[in-house]
Amino acid sequence: MKRKLLFLIIIVSFCVSENVFSQQQTAVYNSVCVHSNAYYEYLPADYPAAGVKYPVMLFFHGSGEVGPGTAASLPTVLRNGPPKLIDNKTFPTSFTVGGKTYSFIVISPQFTEWPNAVDVQAEIDYVKRTYNADVNRIYLTGLSMGGGVVWDYVGSDLSRGNQIAAILPTCGAQYAYQSYCNTIASENLPVWGTANSMDNTVPPSYTIDHVNLINTSPVPPTPLAKLTIFPVTAPTHDSWTKTYDPSFKEDGLNVYEWMLQYHRNLTVLPVTGLEFSVMENNSAKNIKLQWKTYTEINTTGFNILRSSDGNTFTPIGFITSIGTNGLGADYTFTDSKPVTGKNYYRLEIKDKDNNKTYSGIKIAQLALNVNDISIYPVPANDILNVKSLQVLQNAVLSVYNSQGQAVIKKSVSGSGNFTLNIINLPNGVYYLEILNNNIKQRFSFFKK
């Protein structure tokens, strides 16, 4: 009988030690971005399994956990959220969604001060370089300050949110800007915002307004943003304990399972290791695109796609693949006729079976050269001519009287001469405003 009992104890001890091993969180002292000197790394038990790419969850802490990233300060990151669950051995080692099982890489940096979007991008780029990360399954989440950073990152630039599979800000400390929410909607970025009904630190309206403005944007996202407001009987800021609890579920899914429903389509196959950049040359009025591949298999070429709004892309050129024997290659393409203002670019990679995959979106902005637009004659009589040497894209020409009232509006595209009929305007001083891709230029003229 004693032997049997001893045998059972050994088996139980082995199982416990196995579970502890799979819940290790390692401190890494590395300055990944300007405002972080260290982070916690959590890797799946089987990492790195051959040929496996893992989903990544980046967790951003609140202002109470800000610190210099030293051995003394870093453990404060373990106070809340996924790092706390991992430290307590209560974070599930895997999740099954859609018949597939996933295990997260969890990266939890400590920030030295309130971070910005550049810091977040540096963290994402580092993860892609350092880990066997599934670039189509990178998820951002954070609480309070960290939640605000998530809102800011995906809303401040279209090219950023397009890299992310889903976001989960809880009581995010950022006011909801309409322009940011429109950007998030245009990214079709899955969003789940949570907060308490009474929050004594960050108003729940911040989260509510974000979700409502995203869902009522000019082009609502697919899927619509999701909102959860936890009912509480007394003011409390802590909406994260409930949010990150694996037992909390809505529609049968906890927040981790909800994330894993979604993915991007950024992995470029048959191309791997794609590095893509764009650079404007304002003096030459062109934009140079450069990209590099590490391997190519059955690739036929690259369509260069451009957009003026980040939503509708049209091809402007094609480069034939020069990668041979599975090796990669370097490529360049010059857009000699970009629009003034923001130009959005992405690559469409085609293979021999006519399959298409896409790169991420890059943005370059061509400045408006004041010498490239002129008006004549001055003073004007019946017709005012506008001459543009630059390509305009749905630019709006507006004529204002001396009281600031708009008396003529006309939309134009292209370059060359455009005419405005001013024959019916009373004599006097007027102002012509040209708005092209959010860049304004003003001229004054006299009508006689």
C-alpha positions, -999 to +999 in steps of 0.1 A: +000+000+000+028+024+008+045+017-025+013+025-044+010+058-025+046+067-032+040+060-069+010+083-070+029+111-053+057+108-079+032+110-108+014+141-094+047+158-087+058+152-123+026+167-137+029+198-115+065+204-125+055+199-162+028+227-158+052+250-140+078+246-168+052+256-194+044+287-175+078+303-173+081+340-178+116+354-184+130+389-178+149+402-208+170+433-203+171+448-238+163+483-250+139+475-278+126+510-282+134+545-269+111+543-239+117+507-228+148+489-214+134+455-205+104+432-210+090+399-199+090+371-224+066+341-222+071+313-247+049+282-254+062+250-239+071+236-273+088+267-286+105+266-310+088+238-328+101+231-363+080+249-390+056+265-364+048+302-363+032+314-331+006+341-324+020+370-305+002+391-278+019+424-269+007+436-235+011+472-224+008+481-188-007+511-170+010+542-156+014+526-122+039+502-136+062+527-154+098+521-145+134+522-157+135+485-167+158+473-139+158+441-119+141+460-091+114+478-112+105+452-139+085+429-116+058+456-112+047+446-147+035+413-131+008+431-111-019+429-137-031+414-169-017+384-188+018+387-171+001+383-137-019+353-149+013+337-163+032+345-131+004+328-111+004+298-134-033+305-143-028+315-180-040+288-203-011+272-222-032+268-253-065+278-269-086+260-294-104+282-320-120+270-352-107+235-347-071+247-344-050+249-313-028+279-306-002+289-280+007+326-275+041+342-273+034+370-248+057+401-247+052+425-219+076+455-220+081+480-191+080+516-203+101+543-188+074+569-195+042+572-215+051+555-248+042+566-283+033+549-316+070+548-326+078+528-295+049+504-304+062+499-339+097+492-326+083+465-303+064+449-332+094+450-355+116+435-328+091+407-323+091+399-360+129+398-361+135+379-329+108+353-325+091+326-347+061+349-349+031+345-371+030+380-387-007+375-394-015+370-358+000+399-339-025+412-312-022+444-291-038+448-257-033+471-227-049+487-197-054+523-189-022+540-202-014+509-222-050+508-236-046+544-247-013+536-264-031+508-283-058+533-295-032+558-305-010+533-324-038+519-346-056+552-351-027+575-359-017+559-392-034+535-416-002+515-422+001+506-385-033+491-379-030+470-410-002+450-394-024+440-364-049+411-363-070+425-334-068+449-305-082+447-269-079+480-250-094+480-215-102+514-199-079+530-225-067+564-215-072+583-247-099+606-259-117+593-290-108+614-321-131+611-351-102+610-375-085+582-356-117+562-354-122+566-391-087+552-397-094+522-374-126+515-393-109+517-427-084+491-415-112+466-408-094+460-376-113+438-351-118+458-319-130+448-284-131+477-259-139+471-222-144+494-193-163+498-160-196+516-159-181+538-131-145+545-135-129+570-111-097+574-132-105+571-170-141+579-180-159+549-196-170+574-223-135+572-238-141+535-246-178+540-255-170+569-279-142+549-296-165+520-304-194+542-314-173+564-337-156+534-353-190+518-360-206+550-374-176+560-395-183+568-432-172+533-441-180+510-411-156+482-404-161+445-409-164+432-382-180+460-362-162+470-330-173+452-299-180+470-266-184+456-230-191+478-201-190+460-168-217+471-143-201+480-109-217+494-078-189+517-068-163+536-088-133+516-097-107+518-124-100+480-125-117+466-155-087+445-164-091+418-138-125+408-153-114+414-189-083+391-188-099+364-167-100+333-189-133+323-174-150+356-185-167+349-218-191+366-242-207+347-271-189+316-258-154+331-262-129+346-237-108+375-249-079+353-260-102+330-281-119+361-295-085+375-307-076+342-323-107+343-345-089+370-365-058+371-386-043+392-414-032+381-448+003+396-448+024+365-450+039+367-485+041+332-501+059+322-523+080+352-511+096+352-476+116+378-458+100+408-476+115+442-467+096+471-483+102+508-480+093+540-498+110+574-499+098+607-514+121+630-534+104+664-533+129+681-556+124+655-583+087+652-576+089+614-574+087+586-549+111+556-549+100+522-538+125+496-527+120+460-516+141+430-509+131+393-507+151+365-490+135+336-509+113+333-539+096+302-552+075+302-584+071+340-582+062+357-615+064+394-604+052+423-584+023+446-591+029+481-576-004+494-562-010+530-552-039+548-534-046+584-524-069+574-495-055+541-482-086+522-493-088+520-531-056+508-547-048+508-585-018+493-603+008+518-615+035+494-626+048+458-627+082+444-620+091+409-632+106+386-606+144+381-608+148+357-579+163+324-591+169+289-576+148+298-545+170+329-537+157+364-532+165+396-549+165+434-546+140+456-565+134+493-571+105+512-588+101+549-592+067+565-592+072+595-614+037+608-611+026+606-575-002+628-562+007+658-540+002+649-504-001+613-491+005+583-514-002+548-501+017+519-516+015+481-513+029+452-534+008+425-550+029+394-554+018+370-581+029+334-586+028+310-616-007+298-605-019+334-606-023+334-568-019+368-552-006+379-518+000+414-505+026+433-485+018+458-458+010+494-467+037+521-468+031+558-470+051+587-486+040+623-487+050+646-515+051+682-504+033+709-524+058+732-541+044+767-540+061+775-573+043+746-591+009+763-588+001+797-602-030+818-611-036+842-639-045+868-650-043+890-620-064+911-618-090+888-633-121+896-653-144+868-664-121+837-660-095+828-634-069+803-646-051+779-622-020+762-636-006+732-617+027+715-626+020+688-601-006+660-603-037+669-582-060+641-569-096+653-564-083+687-552-109+712-542-106+748-556-125+772-534-130+809-539-138+830-508-150+866-507-136+892-483-161+881-456-148+846-457-178+831-475-172+804-501-187+816-535-172+790-558-161+753-553-148+730-579-131+696-578-102+689-602-077+661-608-046+659-629-021+686-640-022+715-664-047+744-666-080+746-648-105+774-652-129+791-628-158+812-642-160+843-620-180+865-644-209+868-620-188+878-590-189+914-579-157+934-583-134+931-553-108+911-534-110+873-533-090+844-521-085+811-539-078+781-516-064+748-531-069+718-509-051+687-521-047+656-499-050+678-467-024+703-480-037+738-484-023+767-505-039+802-507-038+829-533-054+864-533-066+881-564-087+911-575-117+908-597-125+938-619 
